Amino acid sequence: MCLGLPAEIIGPHEGHPDLMVADIAGVRRAINTSLLDFPPESGDWVLVHMGFALSLMTPAEAEDARAMLNIMAAE
């Protein structure tokens, strides 16, 4: 099973232009944004899988994904 997680971009990561700091469920991690057409900005939401941002998300899409993950965790 593949699982993508919504993450909010916090800002750039020092040391590499393709890395950004993102908040994933309250944990800040460096993620690679090289697969996106253009670099995200602070406050943008992205779908992250295996440390790579795969696509941009709207805040509503991110909230829906987070809600579904909370439901799955409760089962």
N, C-alpha and C positions, 0 to 999 in steps of 0.2 A: 504494500500500500504506500502511495506517495502522499505526503502531507505538506501543503503550503500554508504558511502562517502569515497573517497580516502584520506588518511592521510600520511604525511611524518613523520617518527620517528625522534624526536629531541634527545632523550636520556632517561636515566632511571629517574624514579620518586622516590623521597625519601620516605621511609616509608613502601613500600611493594614490594616484588620482582616481582610480576606479573603486576605491573603498569609501564607504560612508558609515557613520554610526547610526544605528537604528534601535528603537525601543520595541522589543518583542515580548509582549505580556509582562512588562515591567523590568525586563532584563535588557541592558544595553550591550549590543554586539556590533562588531564590524561586519558589514555585508558587502559583497561585490556587486556593483551596479553596471558592469561592462556589457551585460546582455540587453540593457534598455536602449532605446533609440536616442535618448538624451538623459543627462544626469538629473535625478530628482532634486528637489529643493527641500529645505527644512520645513517640516509640517506635512509633506506629501506622504501618502500611504502606498506601500508596495507589497506584493505577494512574494514571500521568500521561501525558497526550497534549497536545502543543503548549502546555505550561506550565500546564495545568489538571488538577487531580485529578478523575478521573471516578468513582472508587469506592474504597471501603476494601478492603483485602486482608488475609487472614490471613498470618502469617509463613510458613506452609507454601506458600501460593499464591505469595508473593513469591519464595521460594527456588526453586520450580518454574519460574517465569518467568525468573529469573536464570540457571538452569541451561540452559534452552532457548536463551536469547540467547547464552550461551557456546558452545553447540553450533553455532548458526548462524554465529557469528563465526569458528569454526574451519574451516568449509567453504570 
